[in-house]
Amino acid sequence: MTATREQDTGGAPEPVTARRPGGRTARTRARILEATLHLVARDGIAALRYEEVAELADVHRTSVYRNWPDRDELVTEALLRYSGTVELEDTGDLRHDLVDYLVALGDLLSTTTGRAMQRVIQSARENPEVALPVNRIFEQRLAALRQVVDRAVARGELPPVDAYFLAEMLTGPVHLYVSRGLRPFTRAEAERITDVVLAGLRHTAG
């Protein structure tokens, strides 16, 4: 869409490209959300201050207050925007797919997003507003795992198992490895975890 502007010399109208609304606003919001994630990863939710968010995002603090008058809403939107995804493929080889999944999860947890997630998870029990997006993210990941597990059960590769239980057994150690940071989480560790969990499930299947 174009508008016209008369030249000072009285010549023909000069075309002027109309600016698309929301471009600058969208960039400002993105900087604020990214800054929020960095600060939550560093200090946690309780220590989050709008003044620091504005300084890190290089915006006026009124921009933060105007868009997110509630701190929990700010954290929630930042978390959902930058939560990241961990792909779980279904190649027909359950062990291979689970090992790849754990490696990708370890990589994600080592990022700013992952550290922020860890901080938010710690506060989710006391903060129902923040718990909602956390649960939504985990439900999405659990749904993907459940599909892969159901197909593995149908192939006879695995006995019937509760997907939630399997997810906790697999991902719990990854969270501990990364959060403690005593040694790197490698593919070898992902393979060990996967082998122990799958062997345990097969051994205890009635």
C-alpha positions in Angstrom: 0.0 0.0 0.0 1.4 3.5 -0.9 0.6 7.0 0.0 1.5 10.1 -2.0 3.4 13.3 -1.0 3.4 16.5 -3.0 7.0 17.7 -3.8 7.9 21.2 -2.8 8.6 22.2 -6.4 5.0 21.5 -7.3 5.8 18.5 -9.5 4.1 15.2 -9.7 3.2 13.3 -6.5 6.1 11.3 -5.1 5.2 7.8 -4.0 5.8 7.0 -0.3 5.9 3.5 1.0 3.6 3.1 4.0 5.3 1.7 7.1 4.0 -1.7 8.3 2.6 -1.2 11.8 4.0 -3.2 14.6 7.6 -3.8 13.3 9.4 -1.7 15.9 7.0 -2.8 18.6 7.6 -6.4 17.8 11.3 -6.0 18.0 11.1 -4.1 21.3 8.9 -6.9 22.8 11.4 -9.5 21.6 14.3 -7.7 23.3 12.3 -7.4 26.5 11.4 -11.1 26.5 14.9 -12.2 25.7 16.3 -10.0 28.5 13.7 -11.5 30.9 14.9 -15.0 30.1 18.5 -14.1 30.7 17.8 -12.5 34.1 15.6 -15.4 35.2 18.3 -17.8 34.2 20.8 -15.8 36.2 18.8 -14.8 39.3 15.5 -16.6 39.3 12.0 -15.2 39.2 12.0 -13.7 42.7 14.9 -11.4 42.0 13.6 -10.2 38.6 13.4 -6.4 38.5 11.8 -4.4 35.7 14.6 -1.9 35.8 17.2 -4.5 35.0 15.0 -6.0 32.3 14.7 -2.5 30.7 18.4 -1.8 31.0 19.4 -5.2 29.4 16.8 -4.8 26.6 17.9 -1.2 26.1 14.4 0.2 26.4 12.6 2.5 28.8 11.2 0.7 31.8 7.7 2.1 31.0 7.8 -0.1 27.9 8.1 -3.1 30.2 5.4 -2.0 32.6 3.0 -1.0 29.9 3.1 -4.4 28.1 3.5 -6.6 31.2 2.1 -5.0 34.3 2.2 -8.4 36.0 5.7 -10.0 36.4 4.4 -13.6 36.2 2.8 -12.8 32.8 6.2 -11.4 31.6 8.0 -14.6 32.7 5.3 -16.8 31.2 5.4 -15.2 27.8 9.3 -15.2 27.8 9.3 -18.9 28.7 6.8 -19.9 26.0 8.5 -17.9 23.3 12.0 -19.2 24.0 11.2 -22.6 25.5 12.9 -24.4 22.6 12.0 -27.7 21.2 13.5 -31.2 21.6 12.8 -33.3 18.6 12.0 -37.0 19.2 12.2 -38.9 15.9 10.7 -42.3 15.3 13.1 -44.2 13.1 11.9 -47.6 14.3 14.9 -48.0 16.6 13.7 -47.0 20.0 17.1 -47.0 21.7 18.7 -44.9 19.0 15.8 -42.4 19.1 15.8 -42.1 22.9 19.6 -41.6 23.0 19.3 -38.8 20.4 16.5 -37.2 22.4 18.5 -37.2 25.6 21.5 -35.7 23.9 19.3 -32.9 22.4 17.7 -32.3 25.9 21.2 -32.0 27.5 22.2 -29.5 24.9 19.0 -27.5 25.4 19.4 -27.5 29.2 22.9 -26.1 28.9 21.6 -22.9 27.1 20.2 -19.8 28.7 16.7 -21.1 27.9 17.5 -24.3 29.7 18.8 -22.6 32.8 15.8 -20.3 32.9 13.6 -23.4 32.6 15.3 -24.9 35.6 14.8 -21.8 37.7 11.2 -21.6 36.7 10.5 -25.2 37.5 11.9 -24.7 41.0 9.3 -21.9 41.6 6.4 -23.5 39.8 5.0 -25.2 42.9 4.6 -21.9 44.7 3.4 -20.0 41.6 0.4 -21.5 39.8 0.6 -18.8 37.1 4.1 -19.8 36.1 3.3 -23.5 36.5 0.8 -23.3 33.7 3.3 -22.7 30.8 5.8 -25.2 32.4 3.1 -27.9 32.4 2.1 -27.0 28.8 5.7 -27.4 27.6 6.1 -30.8 29.4 2.8 -32.0 28.1 3.9 -31.3 24.5 7.1 -33.3 25.1 5.3 -36.1 26.8 2.8 -36.4 24.0 5.6 -36.8 21.4 7.2 -39.5 23.6 4.0 -41.3 24.2 3.5 -41.7 20.4 7.0 -43.2 19.9 6.6 -45.5 22.9 3.2 -46.8 21.8 4.7 -47.7 18.4 7.6 -49.4 20.0 5.2 -51.4 22.2 3.2 -52.4 19.1 6.4 -53.6 17.4 7.2 -55.8 20.5 10.3 -53.7 21.2 9.1 -52.7 24.6 6.6 -54.1 27.1 3.6 -51.8 27.9 4.8 -48.9 30.0 3.5 -45.6 31.3 5.0 -43.0 29.1 5.1 -40.4 31.9 7.1 -42.9 34.1 9.5 -43.6 31.3 10.0 -39.9 30.6 10.8 -39.3 34.3 13.3 -42.1 34.4 15.0 -41.0 31.3 15.1 -37.2 31.7 15.6 -37.0 35.4 19.3 -37.9 35.3 19.9 -35.5 32.4 18.5 -32.6 34.5 20.8 -33.6 37.4 23.9 -33.9 35.2 23.4 -30.5 33.7 22.2 -28.6 36.8 25.1 -29.9 39.0 27.7 -29.4 36.3 30.2 -31.8 37.8 31.0 -33.3 34.4 29.8 -32.9 30.9 26.7 -34.7 29.7 27.9 -36.7 26.7 26.3 -39.2 24.3 28.0 -42.0 26.3 26.0 -41.0 29.4 22.8 -40.8 27.3 23.4 -44.3 26.1 24.1 -45.6 29.6 20.9 -44.0 31.0 18.8 -45.3 28.1 20.2 -48.9 28.4 19.7 -49.0 32.1 16.1 -47.8 31.9 15.1 -50.0 29.0 16.7 -53.1 30.6 14.9 -52.4 33.8 11.6 -52.1 32.1 12.0 -55.3 30.2 13.3 -57.2 33.3 10.4 -56.1 35.5 7.6 -56.6 32.9 5.1 -59.1 34.2 
